[in-house]
Amino acid sequence: MGGIRVTGLLMGSTSLDIKAGSVTKTIPVTVKSRNLLSYGPAEGDGLTATVNTDGSLHVTGTATGQWHGVAWTFPCPVQGTVKLSGTSIAGLSFNIKCLDAKGKQLGDQMNLGNSVMAIPAGTVSLFLNVISTEATPTAKNGDLRIQLESGDTAHDWMKPDNTSLKGGGYELANLYPRVTGLPKTLGTDPGVMVTEPSPGTYRFKGSTTTEAGSWNDLTSVVHVDAGTYTMDATDWPLGNDSWLMGIQAHISNDDGSEGATVFEPRNYGPKTLKTGTLQCNIFINTTGEVDKTFTPRLYKID
């Protein structure tokens, strides 16, 4: 038995007239975009996104920090294999995460380096974010044309059906584990007091006449999934290359393979980690007066 196939070349609403003998039937037809994304105006963390007349995103502003930006969450419209493509703005990146009903990420994130993947089972919504990759963000003023489509081949960019979804500011989650058992005094005469003035922020204040070796005093652990991670801090007290004050982290891999020190001074940049337990040690080896505050950060960037 034969059939009729209609292929839409342009988005929008139209109608199809079908005539059989003296009877004519008009059928409404809506041609949807191949671009499965939803986004719209968004503002936060120093960046502002607006929608151009052609449906692309216009991004301006200066992000408040590395891994800060804007984001949108919307229902996942498809299953199966999808392809991500698009144009970039120097210093900004975009990616998509698949989320379950509780908002937990499923599988790897999609980016231009990992642009073809199957939507994981249990995916309920997609999370699109545009974030700064610069250690010191600079001002931006440019356009993004991002496309997610079914299949494994990128086609010419099309405006998404929904460009009025309101977004907001976004910062990658800080996975650095909290230190417990504070306040605590390190060193002697009278010693350096370590406190937590706000969640995840630590203050070191006091003086010590002996080296305050704190390798086992400010330890915390976190279990990490396989992926790419980077470690950073808000205002490294003595710079990110100092062995007088900083962080050292060691991973014990779940698969039983040999663990390793993965983050330490001069080596806090991106690392590909296996699934495992990360032990983090904040250390202070100074003598004399000290009054320093910092917030250690651990980010999963891929």
N, C-alpha and C positions, 0 to 999 in steps of 0.2 A: 504494500500500500504506500502511495506517495505521501509527501508532506511538504510543508513550506518552512523555509529557514530564512530568517531576517537577520542581517548583519548591520549593526549600527556603526556608522563612521564618526558621527559627532554626538556629543552628549546632549541630552534634552528630551523633551516630550513631543511626541507626534502621534499620528494615527495610521492605521493600515486598513484600507478598504478591500474587502473580499466580496466578490460578486459570483453568485451561482444562479444562473438563469435570470429570473426577474428579482431575485432577493439579493440585496446588498447589505453587508454587515460591516460596521466600522468598529475596529478594535483599537483601543488606546495602547500605545507603545512608549515605554520609557527606556531610553538608552543610558545606561550607567557608565561611570568612568571605570577604566581598568585600574585606576589608582585607588587602592583600598584604604588609604589613610583618612583620618579625620583630624582636623586641627582648626585653629582660628586665632583670634587675638589673645596674646598672653603677655604678662609682665611680671618680673620678679628677679631677684638676685642680680640686679644691675642691667638685665637685658629686656628689651621690648620687641615683641614680634607682632607685626600687622600683616594683613593679607592684601597683596596687590590685586589689581583688577583682573589679571590673568589667573589668579588663584595661587600664585607662588607666595612664599613667606618673605617678608622684609624684616631683617633683624638689625637693630641698632643698640648702642649702649656699650658699657664696659662691665663685664661680669664682676661680681664682688669677690670672686676667688676662683682658683683652678677647680674644675669639676662642678662649677655652678652654672645655672642657665635656666631654661624654660622647658615645660613638659606638658603633655596631654595624655589622658587615658580614655580609651573608647572600646566598645565591644568588638571582639575578634570576628570579622565578617566571613572568614573562610577556614577551611582545613586543607591539609595537603602541603605541597611544596610552594614556597613563595620566593620572590626575588626582590631585593632592595637595591635601588639605584638612586642617583641624584648628583647634584652639584654642591660644592662645598664653599665655605668662607674660611680663609686662612685663620687658624687659631680657634676654630669651632669644629666640633664633630657632632654627628647625629647617630643615634642608634635606636633600636626597637627591642623591647623586652616582652616576652610572653608571660602573662600572669594567670594564676589559678583563681578560684572563687574567693580565696582569702588574701589575694594580692601578692602571693609569693611567686618569685620568678621560677619559670620552668625552662630547663635547657639553657643553651647559650644565647647571648644577645646577638642581634643582627646588626652588622655595620658594613661599611664598604669593603672591609677585608674578610668578612664572613657573610657574604651577601645572598647566598642560596641556602635555605634550610627548610626542613619540614616543621610545620606547626606542631608542638608537642601535644600529646593527648592530655585533656583536662584544661586546655587553655580557654579562658573565658574572656579575657580582655588583652589589649595591646597597649604598651606604654611607649610613647615616642618622646625622646628628649633631645634637646640641642644644648650642648654645654661647652664651656671654655676648656681648652686643653693647655693653655699657657700658664706657666708658673706665676707670671705677673700679667694678668689679662690686659689687653689693649683695646682701644675703642673699635667698635665694629659698625659697619654701615653697608649691608649687602643683601643679596637675594639668595634664597634657597629653593631649589625645585627637587623635592624628595618624592620618590615613588616606591610603593610596595604593590606588587602584582602577583597573581597566581602564575605558576610555572617557574622555569629556570632561565628565562630569557628576558632581558630588558628591552622595552619598546620606548618610543618617543614619550616624553613626559606629558601627562594629562592632569588637569585640575581635578582634585578629589571632589566627590559629591558633596561632602560636608566640609565647608571652610568657615563655619561659624561656631565651632566647638571652643569654648573658653578654656584656656590653659592657665598655668601659673608658674611661679618660681620653683626651682628645683636644685637640690644639692645631692650629690652621691652620698649614700649613707656612710657614716663613720663607723667602721666595724671594730675600731680599737677597743679592747676589753677594759672595763673599769678596774682600777686598783682598789682593793678592799683593805680594811684594817687601819684606815687613817683617822685621826692624825698620827704621825709617827716621827720620832726624832732619830736622825742619822748623825754619826760622828759624836764628838765630845766637846765639852767646855765652851759653851753649853750645848752645842749641837745645832743642826739644821732641822727645823720643823717642816714636815711635809703635810700640807692640807689640801683639800679639794673645795675651793671657793665656789665652784659651780660644777655640775655634772661633767666629768671627763676633763676638767681643767685642774692642773696641779700647781701649787705654789711652794717654792723652796725658799725659806727665810731663816736666817740665823748666821752663826759662825761656828767653825770647827778648827781646832788646832791640829787634828789628825785627819788624814785623807778619809773622806766619807765614801768608802767603797760600798755601794748599795746594790750589788749585782743580784742578791737574793732577797732584797727587802721590798722591792716595788715590782713584783712579778704578777702577771695576769695571763690568762689563756683564752683562746677562742678557736672554735672549730671552723675551718674554711672549706668551701667547695672548690673543686678544680677550677682554675681560671687565672687571669692576670691581675695582680695586685700591685699597689704602690703605697709607700708609707710617706707621710709628711707630718708637719706640725705647724700650728699657728705660732709664729715667732719662735723659731729654734732659739733657745736661750743663748747659746754660744756658737751658733751656726750649725749647719747640717754635716760638718766634717769634724766636729769636736769629739774627742774621747774623754773630755772632762764632764760633759753632760749631754745625754742623748738617749737613744733606744737601740737595743739589740734584740733580734727576734730569731728564733730557731723553730723549724717545722719538723714534726714527727709524722711521717706519712702513714695513712691508713692501710696501704697495701703492704706494709712491712719493709719497704725499701729504705735504704739508709737516709736518715734525715740530714739537715744541713742548716747552717746559719744563713738566713736569706735577706735580712735587713740589718744594717749597721752603718756607722758613720762613713761617709763618702760612697755609700752604696744603698741608698734608700729608694732608688728608682724602680720602674716596673719590673716585676718578676713573674714568671709563669710557675704557679704552684700546683701540686697535686692535692687531692682531698686529704686533709690531715688536721692536726692540732698545732696551732701556732702559739708558742710561748714567748711573751713579750716582756722585756726587762727594761725599765727606766733606770738609768744609772746616773750617779753624780759622784765625781771623783775630785772635787775641788777642795781646797783648804781656804781658810779665812772667811771673810764676809760674803754672803750671797743673798740676793733677793730677786728670784726669777720665777716667771709664770709661763707655762706653755700648755697647749692642748695637743696631744699626740693624735694622729689620724691614720687610719688604714682604710684604703678604698679598693673595691673590686671594680676594675675598669674594663674588664672583658670576660 
